[in-house]
Amino acid sequence: MYYKELYVFNSSKPTKAIIRTYTKDDFQELIRIQQEAFPPPFPSELWWNEEQLNNHVELFPEGSLCVEVEGVICGSITGLITNFDKNHPSHTWEEATDNGYITNHVANGNTLYIVDICISPPYRKLGLGKWLMQSMYETVVQLKLDRLLGGGRMPGYHKHADQLSVEEYVEKLILGELQDPVITFLLRCGRTPVVAVEDYLKDEHSLNYGLLMEWQNPFLSKRPN
């Protein structure tokens, strides 16, 4: 079970937070957070359901974390273990996560794959998403996995798609010439781009692209020649 206490800053005020493994007792709060983070017209059937959450805590509790601030659950991050081959990176979110049910979790795999990260809107300026991601990096190290990996939406891409290829868009994000709400956040978390994947998920703002981004285990990574 994972448990960590820390302080986050609400403006200039230190505020105590706890990151821990979520349990069945937390399911209704986790569903509430999804509803707050993804309100209509976002399809309600895409919010977490109890069967998915039950699979998370049964199949891979190490990858099922939530964050509390002053006793209120206000965010979560979920992962599974898979085998990732950089020579064959293309896949969809549904394929990688079994549509969020994670029945394809591979205990002896090489990669922690991020299924979802979600923060309730009133708490989004506290840096909780970055702390949840950091906690998953710690899980990667603890389990001696090669990397953390996940596909990021690119909700800003539709504004530039008539002028830039997806690769050119990513390059401008890396150079700091453009900002993207998701990809720039993941860069700030220490994730690095691997490859843009077509038809990763249904998202018109991303033109259905997802950018695979990784964090390599520094205790296993080899320095480039």
Secondary structure, 3 states (H helix, E strand, C coil): CCEEEEEEEECCEEEEEEEEECCHHHHHHHHHHHHHHCCCCCCHHHCCCHHHHHHHHHHCHHHEEEEEECCEEEEEEEEEEECCCCCCCCCCHHHHHCCCCCCCCCCCCCEEEEEEEEECHHHCCCCHHHHHHHHHHHHHHHCCCCEEEEEECCCCHHHCCCCCCHHHHHHHHHHCCCCCCCHHHHHHCCCEEEEEECCCCCCHHHCCCEEEEEEECCCCCCCCC
